[in-house]
Amino acid sequence: MTGCCRDGDDPVIRLLLAEDQVMMREALATLLSMEDDLQVVAQVSSGADVLTAALESRPEVALLDIEMPGGDGLAAAAALRRELPAVKVVILTAFGRPGFLRRAMDAGASGYLLKDRPAGELASAIRRTLGGHTVVDPELALAALTAGENPLTPREMDVLTAARAEATVADIARALHLSTGTVKNYLSVAIGKLGARNRADAVRIARDRGWLDLPTVRRHPRD
């Protein structure tokens, strides 16, 4: 299924908001609705609900948080690109990490802005993405260029992700169905690639650069 096209006679830009924190989502909806050419047509609190809501409301731009229960914003962006490719995606997040920016662009996002930006700047970014531009926080874009490509293999990232909870090597081996020797080898290689002092430092570096998958978010429903 493909996305809908904007009616040239209708100046209003239809928006979908995905943010699990109710107060922030409602405040954002209120601020954006004050713009004459912006209309919030759908709001969801879970990444898993983004595609369904988009299919029903047919937005032109989707504003997605990264960290949400039921599926993160990066997965939701990829789903929108597959099912509704005409919908522009803007990631709006507190995660100022270069790796997340790269992953967002790979998932089909047209914009990546931090939540502390002024509402007027966000409204301008929405209009620009609909006009075919890519809008990225300039400081984050520079950081992404400086950080370079992720040197870790998918398996090395799996091992570091499993190591974040201070698990033992045996715990990681059981979780990933690997031998303890193999886990030690992956950890050693990852530490070397990242120039880290130890396992904990390697996890920190990879996390700060946005190369590790987001942890599963478990929050009580707020709606």
Backbone as ProteinMPNN parsed JSONL, in Angstrom:
{"seq_chain_A": "MTGCCRDGDDPVIRLLLAEDQVMMREALATLLSMEDDLQVVAQVSSGADVLTAALESRPEVALLDIEMPGGDGLAAAAALRRELPAVKVVILTAFGRPGFLRRAMDAGASGYLLKDRPAGELASAIRRTLGGHTVVDPELALAALTAGENPLTPREMDVLTAARAEATVADIARALHLSTGTVKNYLSVAIGKLGARNRADAVRIARDRGWLDLPTVRRHPRD", "coords_chain_A": {"N_chain_A": [[0.843, -1.185, 0.0], [0.532, 2.217, -0.767], [1.439, 5.578, 0.228], [-0.665, 8.477, 0.724], [-1.128, 11.305, -1.413], [-0.489, 14.805, -1.075], [-3.115, 17.098, -1.207], [-3.178, 19.618, -3.515], [-4.813, 21.832, -3.219], [-5.236, 22.082, -0.576], [-3.93, 23.683, 2.105], [-3.148, 22.754, 4.566], [-0.997, 20.884, 6.597], [-0.925, 17.567, 7.437], [-0.407, 15.875, 10.454], [1.131, 13.236, 12.339], [1.675, 12.265, 15.649], [3.96, 10.561, 17.665], [4.621, 9.684, 20.772], [5.369, 8.617, 23.977], [5.108, 9.844, 26.438], [2.606, 11.47, 27.927], [2.084, 14.186, 28.693], [4.094, 15.616, 27.363], [3.516, 14.935, 24.707], [0.924, 16.012, 24.37], [1.444, 18.703, 24.865], [3.148, 19.277, 22.741], [1.422, 18.786, 20.603], [-0.423, 20.849, 21.006], [1.183, 23.148, 20.656], [2.025, 22.847, 17.972], [-0.426, 22.899, 16.671], [-1.076, 25.528, 16.817], [0.049, 26.689, 14.682], [-0.943, 27.93, 11.553], [-0.917, 26.312, 9.293], [-0.613, 23.691, 10.072], [-1.836, 20.567, 11.216], [-2.694, 18.332, 13.684], [-3.487, 15.079, 13.268], [-3.45, 12.577, 14.352], [-2.515, 10.813, 17.32], [-0.281, 8.791, 19.097], [0.946, 6.492, 21.594], [2.683, 4.432, 21.496], [5.224, 2.681, 19.744], [4.397, 0.509, 18.266], [1.881, 1.179, 17.431], [2.039, 3.052, 15.464], [2.041, 2.578, 12.602], [-0.568, 1.527, 12.129], [-2.156, 3.711, 12.971], [-1.303, 5.6, 11.126], [-2.164, 4.499, 8.711], [-4.88, 4.778, 9.058], [-5.286, 7.562, 9.483], [-3.863, 8.924, 7.565], [-1.465, 10.746, 7.505], [0.761, 13.409, 6.467], [3.215, 13.976, 7.456], [5.117, 12.327, 9.913], [5.89, 12.56, 13.26], [8.19, 11.157, 15.276], [9.127, 9.759, 18.344], [12.135, 8.222, 19.585], [12.551, 6.314, 21.702], [10.156, 4.263, 22.791], [7.49, 2.332, 24.246], [6.611, -0.96, 23.098], [7.877, -1.052, 20.624], [10.366, 0.752, 18.932], [10.982, 4.14, 17.662], [12.62, 4.034, 15.42], [12.129, 1.542, 14.255], [9.445, 1.938, 13.676], [9.647, 3.99, 11.801], [10.889, 2.631, 9.691], [8.828, 0.838, 9.061], [6.857, 2.592, 8.152], [8.128, 3.566, 5.871], [8.09, 1.286, 4.276], [5.299, 0.72, 3.967], [3.883, 3.156, 3.679], [5.231, 5.079, 1.824], [5.089, 7.752, 1.02], [4.796, 9.29, 3.251], [6.481, 11.59, 5.217], [9.077, 11.309, 7.58], [9.992, 12.53, 10.708], [12.323, 12.339, 13.167], [12.079, 12.958, 16.515], [13.729, 13.548, 19.33], [15.369, 12.843, 22.509], [17.793, 11.723, 22.341], [20.869, 12.497, 21.584], [22.791, 11.167, 19.844], [25.257, 10.145, 17.581], [25.144, 7.636, 16.214], [22.439, 6.919, 16.311], [21.359, 8.834, 14.639], [22.415, 8.086, 12.141], [21.191, 5.577, 11.892], [18.536, 6.318, 11.866], [18.371, 7.742, 9.441], [18.939, 5.644, 7.712], [16.644, 4.195, 8.13], [14.822, 5.637, 6.773], [14.105, 8.201, 7.575], [13.414, 11.697, 7.229], [14.127, 13.788, 8.738], [15.827, 14.792, 11.753], [15.693, 15.786, 14.877], [16.459, 17.323, 18.022], [14.716, 17.257, 21.15], [14.836, 19.596, 22.566], [14.683, 21.754, 20.923], [13.331, 24.884, 19.668], [9.762, 25.392, 19.22], [9.02, 26.731, 16.883], [11.154, 26.201, 15.209], [10.849, 23.486, 14.816], [8.373, 23.459, 13.463], [9.148, 24.723, 11.099], [10.954, 22.813, 10.171], [9.239, 20.687, 9.616], [7.787, 21.695, 7.431], [9.848, 21.963, 5.602], [10.758, 19.308, 5.242], [8.537, 18.218, 4.008], [8.737, 19.521, 1.673], [10.721, 18.143, 0.448], [13.261, 18.267, 1.53], [16.048, 17.289, 3.607], [16.313, 17.448, 7.039], [18.415, 18.062, 9.642], [19.682, 18.271, 12.937], [22.311, 20.512, 13.181], [24.657, 20.333, 14.837], [24.585, 17.701, 15.646], [24.792, 16.419, 13.211], [27.413, 17.053, 12.503], [28.745, 15.738, 14.563], [28.131, 13.111, 13.892], [29.549, 12.787, 11.521], [32.12, 13.045, 12.485], [32.309, 10.89, 14.23], [32.369, 8.657, 12.592], [31.973, 5.47, 10.818], [30.177, 2.656, 12.179], [32.205, 0.282, 13.649], [31.673, -2.239, 14.545], [30.653, -5.667, 14.264], [27.432, -7.249, 13.606], [27.172, -9.405, 15.446], [29.039, -8.793, 17.408], [27.863, -6.503, 18.403], [25.556, -7.638, 19.46], [26.645, -9.09, 21.597], [27.762, -7.031, 23.175], [25.436, -5.635, 23.751], [24.085, -7.53, 25.306], [25.825, -7.511, 27.405], [25.361, -5.191, 28.774], [23.771, -5.19, 31.027], [25.368, -5.829, 33.15], [25.935, -8.509, 33.057], [27.373, -11.777, 33.528], [30.034, -13.473, 31.753], [29.228, -16.084, 31.337], [26.453, -15.79, 31.58], [25.905, -14.201, 29.333], [26.7, -15.945, 27.319], [24.811, -18.028, 27.603], [22.45, -16.615, 27.017], [22.802, -15.903, 24.355], [23.3, -18.257, 23.147], [25.94, -19.191, 22.796], [29.359, -20.311, 23.142], [31.356, -19.858, 26.128], [33.954, -19.182, 25.543], [33.769, -18.167, 22.943], [32.215, -15.893, 23.424], [34.018, -14.423, 25.001], [35.977, -13.938, 23.077], [34.578, -12.322, 21.223], [34.047, -10.105, 22.87], [36.649, -9.245, 23.432], [37.576, -8.511, 20.887], [35.749, -6.457, 20.257], [36.33, -4.594, 22.281], [38.915, -3.912, 21.518], [38.475, -2.77, 18.954], [37.045, -0.481, 19.616], [38.801, 0.901, 21.123], [38.665, 0.735, 23.846], [38.927, 0.578, 27.471], [38.026, -1.578, 28.928], [35.387, -4.048, 29.239], [33.07, -2.726, 30.225], [33.658, -0.094, 29.519], [33.699, -0.324, 26.762], [31.008, -0.906, 26.257], [29.911, 1.523, 27.107], [31.02, 3.381, 25.257], [30.005, 2.423, 22.787], [27.272, 2.651, 23.308], [26.976, 5.423, 23.75], [27.53, 6.39, 21.252], [25.415, 5.511, 19.865], [25.295, 2.998, 18.725], [24.407, 0.639, 19.8], [21.494, -1.402, 20.197], [18.363, -0.038, 21.325], [17.323, -0.332, 24.739], [14.663, -2.467, 25.86], [11.647, -0.838, 26.475], [9.738, -0.583, 29.311], [6.876, 0.545, 30.484], [4.254, 1.829, 32.515], [0.958, 2.033, 31.202], [-0.213, 5.232, 30.147], [-2.336, 6.37, 29.038]], "CA_chain_A": [[0.0, 0.0, 0.0], [1.324, 3.431, -0.837], [0.902, 6.702, 0.976], [-1.488, 9.401, -0.021], [-0.465, 12.523, -1.842], [-1.106, 15.988, -0.531], [-4.007, 17.831, -2.093], [-2.597, 20.921, -3.774], [-5.739, 22.893, -2.821], [-5.362, 22.074, 0.876], [-2.648, 24.156, 2.629], [-2.893, 22.215, 5.898], [-0.128, 19.709, 6.646], [-1.471, 16.608, 8.391], [0.677, 15.351, 11.273], [0.96, 12.171, 13.322], [2.631, 12.365, 16.748], [4.196, 9.331, 18.428], [5.378, 10.023, 21.989], [4.669, 7.894, 25.038], [4.864, 10.699, 27.588], [1.365, 12.161, 27.569], [2.181, 15.639, 28.835], [4.929, 16.136, 26.283], [2.801, 14.774, 23.446], [-0.179, 16.967, 24.299], [2.025, 20.045, 24.745], [3.643, 19.393, 21.381], [0.249, 18.897, 19.727], [-0.989, 22.192, 21.184], [2.078, 24.122, 20.04], [1.995, 22.712, 16.525], [-1.748, 23.271, 16.182], [-1.155, 26.984, 16.77], [0.486, 27.088, 13.339], [-2.113, 27.913, 10.666], [-0.831, 25.303, 8.228], [-0.335, 22.378, 10.646], [-2.974, 19.941, 11.89], [-2.403, 17.009, 14.26], [-4.627, 14.215, 12.953], [-3.361, 11.323, 15.107], [-1.537, 10.754, 18.39], [-0.125, 7.449, 19.654], [1.933, 6.426, 22.663], [3.474, 3.223, 21.311], [5.766, 2.502, 18.408], [3.637, -0.521, 17.563], [0.619, 1.742, 16.939], [2.298, 4.106, 14.478], [1.609, 2.232, 11.25], [-2.028, 1.44, 12.11], [-2.695, 5.068, 13.045], [-0.993, 6.277, 9.872], [-3.052, 3.965, 7.68], [-6.221, 5.308, 9.297], [-5.381, 9.025, 9.452], [-3.166, 9.393, 6.377], [-0.693, 11.976, 7.714], [1.817, 13.709, 5.504], [4.462, 13.951, 8.217], [5.033, 11.633, 11.199], [6.91, 12.935, 14.241], [8.37, 9.948, 16.064], [10.148, 9.625, 19.371], [12.882, 6.972, 19.399], [12.316, 5.339, 22.769], [8.752, 4.09, 23.146], [7.136, 0.93, 24.483], [5.944, -1.629, 21.983], [8.57, -0.826, 19.363], [10.952, 2.089, 18.94], [10.683, 5.001, 16.528], [13.373, 3.628, 14.238], [11.37, 0.452, 13.637], [8.224, 2.534, 13.132], [10.032, 4.715, 10.592], [11.107, 1.639, 8.635], [7.517, 0.32, 8.672], [6.208, 3.627, 7.342], [8.784, 3.613, 4.56], [7.62, 0.148, 3.494], [3.864, 0.707, 3.703], [3.392, 4.482, 3.293], [6.477, 5.783, 1.488], [4.887, 9.193, 0.817], [4.819, 9.966, 4.556], [7.792, 12.034, 5.663], [9.313, 10.99, 8.992], [10.931, 13.355, 11.47], [12.621, 11.791, 14.491], [12.167, 14.013, 17.526], [14.224, 12.705, 20.414], [16.353, 13.353, 23.46], [19.031, 10.99, 22.116], [21.787, 13.195, 20.696], [23.877, 10.226, 19.593], [25.478, 10.053, 16.131], [24.71, 6.363, 15.641], [20.993, 6.936, 16.125], [21.099, 9.63, 13.44], [22.687, 7.241, 10.969], [20.179, 4.526, 11.809], [17.288, 6.965, 11.483], [18.432, 8.006, 8.01], [18.832, 4.342, 7.042], [15.253, 3.751, 8.264], [13.981, 6.434, 5.887], [13.712, 9.487, 8.15], [13.792, 12.91, 6.498], [14.554, 14.785, 9.701], [16.258, 14.3, 13.055], [15.827, 16.963, 15.72], [16.414, 17.094, 19.452], [13.486, 17.76, 21.75], [14.99, 20.911, 23.193], [14.637, 22.807, 19.916], [12.105, 25.695, 19.738], [8.625, 24.895, 18.431], [9.052, 27.344, 15.565], [12.15, 25.493, 14.41], [10.238, 22.213, 14.444], [7.372, 23.738, 12.429], [9.895, 24.981, 9.865], [11.512, 21.538, 9.719], [8.134, 19.92, 9.038], [7.512, 22.248, 6.099], [10.992, 21.689, 4.718], [10.776, 17.888, 4.878], [7.464, 17.993, 3.047], [9.227, 20.064, 0.408], [11.745, 17.271, -0.108], [14.564, 18.493, 2.152], [16.439, 16.54, 4.798], [16.595, 18.422, 8.092], [19.124, 17.41, 10.739], [20.346, 19.163, 13.865], [23.661, 20.673, 12.627], [25.699, 19.843, 15.727], [24.532, 16.246, 15.623], [25.31, 15.997, 11.91], [28.87, 17.147, 12.592], [29.192, 14.661, 15.448], [28.01, 11.847, 13.158], [30.665, 12.724, 10.584], [33.338, 12.864, 13.267], [32.316, 9.561, 14.846], [32.665, 7.65, 11.585], [31.089, 4.321, 10.706], [30.196, 1.665, 13.251], [33.157, -0.769, 13.293], [31.291, -3.506, 15.154], [29.799, -6.584, 13.514], [26.166, -7.485, 14.309], [27.336, -10.312, 16.585], [29.732, -8.04, 18.454], [26.861, -5.624, 19.021], [24.696, -8.505, 20.28], [27.359, -9.42, 22.824], [27.84, -5.822, 23.996], [24.087, -5.357, 24.236], [23.83, -8.464, 26.402], [26.734, -7.203, 28.507], [25.015, -3.916, 29.401], [23.11, -5.395, 32.326], [26.383, -6.366, 34.056], [25.847, -9.966, 33.03], [28.643, -12.481, 33.458], [30.293, -14.088, 30.455], [28.369, -17.271, 31.258], [25.089, -15.32, 31.328], [25.842, -13.77, 27.93], [26.794, -17.154, 26.491], [23.516, -18.706, 27.635], [21.435, -15.797, 26.361], [23.048, -15.859, 22.908], [23.568, -19.64, 22.688], [27.335, -19.256, 22.374], [30.263, -20.814, 24.175], [31.974, -18.771, 26.883], [35.161, -18.788, 24.818], [33.364, -17.318, 21.821], [31.814, -14.601, 23.99], [35.238, -13.713, 25.388], [36.631, -13.481, 21.844], [33.812, -11.186, 20.701], [34.264, -8.97, 23.759], [38.021, -8.791, 23.244], [37.669, -7.822, 19.592], [34.975, -5.22, 20.35], [37.098, -3.672, 23.121], [40.025, -3.427, 20.705], [37.983, -1.896, 17.889], [36.568, 0.771, 20.181], [39.853, 1.534, 21.901], [38.132, 0.811, 25.21], [39.773, 0.038, 28.535], [37.48, -2.846, 29.388], [34.05, -4.341, 28.709], [32.138, -1.659, 30.596], [34.004, 1.084, 28.731], [33.26, -0.607, 25.394], [29.554, -0.729, 26.254], [29.636, 2.961, 27.214], [31.363, 4.033, 23.996], [29.047, 2.006, 21.759], [25.969, 3.223, 23.66], [26.996, 6.871, 23.553], [27.549, 6.676, 19.816], [24.161, 5.058, 19.285], [25.497, 1.784, 17.949], [23.71, -0.486, 20.418], [20.042, -1.33, 20.15], [17.741, 0.539, 22.505], [16.756, -1.305, 25.671], [13.207, -2.568, 25.829], [11.029, 0.097, 27.398], [8.551, -1.111, 29.977], [6.265, 1.617, 31.261], [2.828, 1.658, 32.727], [0.159, 2.85, 30.277], [-0.554, 6.548, 30.667], [-3.529, 6.848, 28.326]], "C_chain_A": [[0.875, 1.231, 0.0], [0.649, 4.542, -0.096], [0.091, 7.615, 0.095], [-0.665, 10.616, -0.399], [-1.213, 13.718, -1.288], [-1.941, 16.684, -1.58], [-3.463, 19.234, -2.273], [-3.49, 22.066, -3.354], [-5.855, 23.007, -1.305], [-4.028, 22.478, 1.491], [-2.268, 23.53, 3.974], [-2.062, 20.936, 5.81], [-0.618, 18.799, 7.767], [-0.325, 15.895, 9.116], [0.229, 14.183, 12.147], [2.048, 12.336, 14.368], [2.741, 11.022, 17.464], [5.147, 9.657, 19.568], [4.651, 9.403, 23.162], [4.423, 8.73, 26.288], [3.731, 11.675, 27.261], [1.508, 13.676, 27.628], [3.004, 16.259, 27.713], [4.208, 16.052, 24.953], [1.695, 15.806, 23.297], [0.332, 18.4, 24.177], [2.518, 20.288, 23.324], [2.486, 19.563, 20.393], [-0.359, 20.294, 19.807], [-0.137, 23.235, 20.48], [2.011, 24.052, 18.514], [0.658, 23.146, 15.939], [-1.95, 24.782, 16.143], [-0.665, 27.534, 15.439], [-0.691, 26.923, 12.375], [-2.098, 26.771, 9.66], [-0.522, 23.905, 8.752], [-1.554, 21.852, 11.388], [-2.569, 18.556, 12.387], [-3.631, 16.126, 14.062], [-4.582, 12.894, 13.702], [-2.27, 11.442, 16.159], [-1.491, 9.319, 18.922], [0.982, 7.475, 20.7], [2.862, 5.223, 22.536], [3.978, 3.132, 19.88], [4.983, 1.496, 17.595], [2.353, 0.026, 16.946], [0.803, 2.733, 15.806], [1.732, 3.755, 13.108], [0.091, 2.173, 11.152], [-2.663, 2.831, 12.11], [-2.448, 5.825, 11.747], [-1.892, 5.789, 8.737], [-4.467, 4.526, 7.819], [-6.318, 6.822, 9.065], [-4.702, 9.665, 8.254], [-2.432, 10.721, 6.59], [0.284, 12.195, 6.562], [3.186, 13.673, 6.16], [4.206, 13.24, 9.539], [6.199, 12.068, 12.066], [7.042, 11.791, 15.235], [9.459, 10.113, 17.112], [10.911, 8.335, 19.084], [12.467, 5.943, 20.434], [10.858, 5.329, 23.184], [8.492, 2.625, 23.443], [6.496, 0.331, 23.241], [6.61, -1.419, 20.642], [9.096, 0.598, 19.29], [10.637, 2.862, 17.657], [11.438, 4.635, 15.269], [12.663, 2.492, 13.503], [10.089, 0.987, 13.003], [8.514, 3.296, 11.844], [10.242, 3.76, 9.422], [9.788, 1.064, 8.14], [6.77, 1.327, 7.798], [6.826, 3.699, 5.947], [8.315, 2.469, 3.675], [6.175, 0.316, 3.045], [3.302, 2.043, 3.211], [4.587, 5.36, 2.937], [6.312, 7.282, 1.258], [4.931, 9.974, 2.124], [6.257, 10.323, 4.924], [7.919, 11.771, 7.163], [10.349, 11.944, 9.571], [11.102, 12.708, 12.84], [12.829, 12.961, 15.445], [12.52, 13.332, 18.843], [15.16, 13.438, 21.356], [17.714, 12.699, 23.242], [19.904, 11.723, 21.102], [23.002, 12.344, 20.397], [24.039, 10.009, 18.098], [24.963, 8.769, 15.507], [23.221, 6.303, 15.415], [20.62, 7.749, 14.894], [21.312, 8.789, 12.19], [21.595, 6.185, 10.793], [18.827, 5.105, 11.415], [17.262, 7.246, 9.984], [18.307, 6.702, 7.209], [17.393, 3.82, 7.071], [14.299, 4.598, 7.424], [13.538, 7.773, 6.442], [14.21, 10.638, 7.282], [14.279, 14.006, 7.442], [14.934, 14.139, 11.011], [16.561, 15.516, 13.909], [15.76, 16.577, 17.193], [15.214, 17.805, 20.063], [13.62, 19.154, 22.352], [14.988, 22.059, 22.187], [13.338, 23.602, 20.039], [11.015, 25.155, 18.819], [8.63, 25.473, 17.02], [10.04, 26.667, 14.637], [11.6, 24.146, 13.949], [9.213, 22.414, 13.337], [8.051, 23.987, 11.085], [10.46, 23.688, 9.289], [10.441, 20.68, 9.063], [7.855, 20.392, 7.614], [8.63, 21.901, 5.119], [11.044, 20.217, 4.31], [9.685, 17.582, 3.862], [7.851, 18.531, 1.672], [10.374, 19.269, -0.186], [13.127, 17.439, 0.487], [14.8, 17.503, 3.298], [16.899, 17.542, 5.851], [17.196, 17.693, 9.289], [19.751, 18.478, 11.624], [21.82, 19.291, 13.451], [24.774, 20.146, 13.525], [25.754, 18.321, 15.729], [25.073, 15.715, 14.301], [26.837, 16.018, 11.909], [29.418, 16.017, 13.459], [29.154, 13.315, 14.736], [29.162, 11.687, 12.167], [31.971, 12.443, 11.315], [33.45, 11.449, 13.814], [32.671, 8.458, 13.862], [31.668, 6.501, 11.604], [31.235, 3.401, 11.917], [31.141, 0.523, 12.858], [32.739, -2.158, 13.764], [30.449, -4.36, 14.205], [28.482, -6.756, 14.275], [26.32, -8.383, 15.532], [28.065, -9.624, 17.734], [28.772, -7.087, 19.165], [25.911, -6.424, 19.893], [25.356, -8.78, 21.628], [27.457, -8.201, 23.733], [26.47, -5.449, 24.549], [23.746, -6.252, 25.42], [24.686, -8.149, 27.62], [26.331, -5.949, 29.272], [24.431, -4.092, 30.797], [24.056, -6.009, 33.35], [26.285, -7.885, 34.164], [27.244, -10.568, 33.008], [28.817, -13.051, 32.047], [29.408, -15.317, 30.266], [26.923, -16.881, 30.965], [24.913, -14.925, 29.867], [25.855, -14.983, 27.013], [25.465, -17.889, 26.452], [22.463, -17.924, 26.854], [21.567, -15.825, 24.844], [23.354, -17.224, 22.307], [24.963, -19.752, 22.078], [28.154, -19.904, 23.483], [30.883, -19.623, 24.906], [33.244, -18.283, 26.181], [34.844, -17.861, 23.65], [32.954, -15.934, 22.306], [33.044, -13.791, 24.366], [35.958, -13.157, 24.159], [35.915, -12.259, 21.269], [34.052, -9.938, 21.555], [35.658, -8.387, 23.563], [38.171, -7.998, 21.953], [36.938, -6.472, 19.652], [35.719, -4.169, 21.175], [38.251, -3.08, 22.316], [39.582, -2.452, 19.625], [37.602, -0.516, 18.415], [37.639, 1.524, 20.965], [39.455, 1.687, 23.361], [39.102, 0.199, 26.207], [39.328, -1.349, 28.961], [36.072, -3.006, 28.814], [33.07, -3.212, 29.004], [32.393, -0.401, 29.775], [33.572, 0.898, 27.285], [31.75, -0.427, 25.261], [29.207, 0.755, 26.27], [29.891, 3.672, 25.887], [30.331, 3.707, 22.915], [27.667, 2.582, 22.025], [25.924, 4.703, 23.355], [27.009, 7.253, 22.082], [26.304, 6.154, 19.104], [24.272, 3.797, 18.468], [24.814, 0.567, 18.553], [22.215, -0.294, 20.297], [19.513, -0.718, 21.431], [17.252, -0.554, 23.436], [15.247, -1.336, 25.532], [12.607, -1.661, 26.887], [9.786, -0.534, 27.994], [7.995, -0.017, 30.875], [4.793, 1.313, 31.449], [2.058, 2.52, 31.746], [-0.238, 4.159, 30.925], [-1.794, 7.098, 29.993], [-4.778, 6.169, 28.843]], "O_chain_A": [[1.876, 1.271, 0.715], [-0.548, 4.487, 0.185], [0.154, 7.536, -1.132], [0.359, 10.913, 0.216], [-2.421, 13.657, -1.058], [-1.51, 16.839, -2.722], [-3.301, 19.966, -1.297], [-2.999, 23.175, -3.146], [-6.501, 23.926, -0.801], [-3.072, 21.706, 1.418], [-1.164, 23.762, 4.465], [-2.383, 20.024, 5.049], [-0.713, 19.223, 8.918], [0.601, 15.382, 8.487], [-0.903, 14.147, 12.628], [3.215, 12.526, 14.026], [1.73, 10.42, 17.825], [6.338, 9.879, 19.351], [3.454, 9.626, 23.338], [3.6, 8.351, 27.121], [3.88, 12.575, 26.436], [1.093, 14.372, 26.702], [2.645, 17.308, 27.178], [4.271, 16.985, 24.152], [1.538, 16.408, 22.234], [-0.264, 19.219, 23.478], [2.33, 21.371, 22.77], [2.558, 20.374, 19.47], [-0.763, 20.857, 18.79], [-0.662, 24.107, 19.788], [1.948, 25.084, 17.845], [0.608, 23.696, 14.839], [-2.887, 25.267, 15.509], [-0.922, 28.689, 15.1], [-1.36, 25.89, 12.384], [-3.154, 26.313, 9.223], [-0.2, 23.015, 7.965], [-2.227, 22.598, 12.101], [-2.149, 17.707, 11.6], [-4.692, 16.396, 14.625], [-5.566, 12.154, 13.697], [-1.24, 12.077, 15.937], [-2.531, 8.708, 19.168], [1.841, 8.356, 20.696], [3.733, 5.02, 23.382], [3.266, 3.458, 18.93], [4.907, 1.607, 16.371], [1.793, -0.588, 16.039], [-0.181, 3.209, 15.24], [1.015, 4.56, 12.515], [-0.488, 2.703, 10.204], [-3.591, 3.099, 11.346], [-3.294, 6.608, 11.316], [-2.327, 6.58, 7.9], [-5.166, 4.724, 6.826], [-7.309, 7.307, 8.52], [-4.945, 10.835, 7.96], [-2.743, 11.712, 5.929], [0.585, 11.281, 5.794], [4.191, 13.379, 5.513], [3.21, 13.507, 10.212], [7.358, 11.96, 11.664], [6.095, 11.491, 15.962], [10.569, 10.55, 16.81], [10.388, 7.447, 18.411], [12.076, 4.828, 20.088], [10.378, 6.254, 23.84], [9.206, 1.759, 22.938], [5.906, 1.045, 22.431], [5.965, -1.593, 19.608], [8.36, 1.548, 19.556], [10.098, 2.309, 16.699], [10.96, 4.891, 14.164], [12.603, 2.484, 12.273], [9.693, 0.545, 11.924], [7.721, 3.255, 10.903], [9.825, 4.042, 8.299], [9.628, 0.824, 6.943], [6.126, 0.95, 6.819], [6.115, 3.874, 4.958], [8.156, 2.643, 2.467], [5.855, 0.083, 1.88], [2.359, 2.067, 2.42], [4.917, 6.287, 3.677], [7.299, 8.017, 1.296], [5.087, 11.195, 2.107], [7.137, 9.462, 4.941], [6.973, 11.989, 7.919], [11.426, 12.141, 9.009], [10.133, 12.55, 13.583], [13.657, 13.839, 15.201], [11.695, 12.616, 19.41], [15.675, 14.511, 21.04], [18.689, 13.078, 23.89], [19.703, 11.586, 19.895], [24.129, 12.758, 20.668], [23.061, 9.718, 17.41], [24.41, 8.788, 14.407], [22.766, 5.706, 14.439], [19.678, 7.403, 14.181], [20.476, 8.787, 11.287], [21.136, 5.934, 9.679], [18.055, 4.456, 10.709], [16.247, 7.015, 9.327], [17.654, 6.663, 6.166], [16.966, 3.101, 6.168], [13.102, 4.313, 7.366], [12.68, 8.428, 5.85], [15.282, 10.565, 6.682], [14.786, 15.035, 6.995], [14.432, 13.068, 11.353], [17.563, 16.199, 13.697], [15.083, 15.617, 17.562], [14.756, 18.827, 19.553], [12.616, 19.815, 22.617], [15.259, 23.204, 22.548], [12.329, 23.046, 20.475], [11.294, 24.546, 17.786], [8.282, 24.779, 16.065], [9.807, 26.565, 13.433], [11.856, 23.718, 12.824], [9.174, 21.641, 12.379], [7.58, 23.514, 10.051], [10.451, 23.483, 8.075], [10.706, 20.017, 8.061], [7.706, 19.579, 6.702], [8.379, 21.587, 3.956], [11.341, 19.909, 3.156], [9.887, 16.775, 2.955], [7.361, 18.062, 0.645], [10.942, 19.662, -1.205], [14.081, 16.824, 0.009], [13.857, 16.959, 3.872], [17.763, 18.379, 5.59], [16.563, 16.815, 9.876], [20.286, 19.47, 11.128], [22.517, 18.279, 13.377], [25.742, 19.57, 13.027], [26.83, 17.727, 15.804], [25.737, 14.678, 14.271], [27.477, 15.11, 11.378], [30.437, 15.412, 13.127], [30.029, 12.473, 14.942], [29.689, 10.589, 11.993], [32.821, 11.697, 10.827], [34.537, 10.874, 13.86], [33.219, 7.429, 14.259], [30.657, 6.545, 12.306], [32.27, 3.374, 12.582], [30.912, -0.138, 11.845], [33.383, -3.149, 13.419], [29.636, -3.839, 13.442], [28.415, -6.444, 15.464], [25.668, -8.152, 16.551], [27.743, -9.848, 18.901], [28.861, -6.892, 20.377], [25.497, -5.951, 20.952], [24.706, -8.712, 22.671], [27.256, -8.32, 24.942], [26.36, -4.997, 25.688], [23.188, -5.792, 26.416], [24.315, -8.484, 28.744], [26.905, -5.667, 30.323], [24.59, -3.22, 31.651], [23.61, -6.639, 34.309], [26.521, -8.465, 35.224], [28.188, -9.942, 32.526], [27.873, -13.102, 31.26], [28.899, -15.563, 29.172], [26.241, -17.556, 30.194], [23.912, -15.263, 29.236], [25.103, -15.04, 26.039], [25.031, -18.328, 25.387], [21.674, -18.511, 26.114], [20.567, -15.778, 24.128], [23.632, -17.34, 21.114], [25.147, -20.323, 21.003], [27.696, -20.028, 24.619], [30.931, -18.515, 24.371], [33.563, -17.095, 26.228], [35.561, -16.892, 23.399], [33.294, -14.925, 21.689], [33.108, -12.596, 24.079], [36.485, -12.045, 24.19], [36.554, -11.283, 20.876], [34.237, -8.844, 21.023], [35.825, -7.168, 23.533], [38.813, -6.947, 21.927], [37.446, -5.466, 19.156], [35.737, -2.992, 20.814], [38.534, -1.886, 22.417], [40.23, -1.429, 19.4], [37.81, 0.493, 17.742], [37.413, 2.646, 21.416], [39.853, 2.641, 24.029], [39.979, -0.587, 25.847], [40.151, -2.195, 29.313], [35.627, -2.195, 28.002], [32.322, -2.791, 28.122], [31.45, 0.284, 29.379], [33.126, 1.85, 26.644], [31.269, 0.133, 24.276], [28.321, 1.199, 25.54], [29.068, 4.473, 25.442], [29.846, 4.597, 22.217], [26.96, 2.96, 21.091], [24.957, 5.194, 22.772], [26.545, 8.332, 21.715], [26.151, 6.329, 17.895], [23.433, 3.542, 17.603], [24.659, -0.446, 17.871], [21.722, 0.834, 20.294], [20.121, -0.853, 22.493], [16.808, -1.603, 22.97], [14.628, -0.348, 25.135], [13.003, -1.704, 28.052], [8.889, -0.968, 27.27], [8.582, 0.306, 31.908], [4.174, 0.625, 30.638], [2.472, 3.648, 31.478], [-0.562, 4.198, 32.112], [-2.257, 8.184, 30.342], [-5.876, 6.447, 28.361]]}, "name": "protein", "num_of_chains": 1, "seq": "MTGCCRDGDDPVIRLLLAEDQVMMREALATLLSMEDDLQVVAQVSSGADVLTAALESRPEVALLDIEMPGGDGLAAAAALRRELPAVKVVILTAFGRPGFLRRAMDAGASGYLLKDRPAGELASAIRRTLGGHTVVDPELALAALTAGENPLTPREMDVLTAARAEATVADIARALHLSTGTVKNYLSVAIGKLGARNRADAVRIARDRGWLDLPTVRRHPRD"}
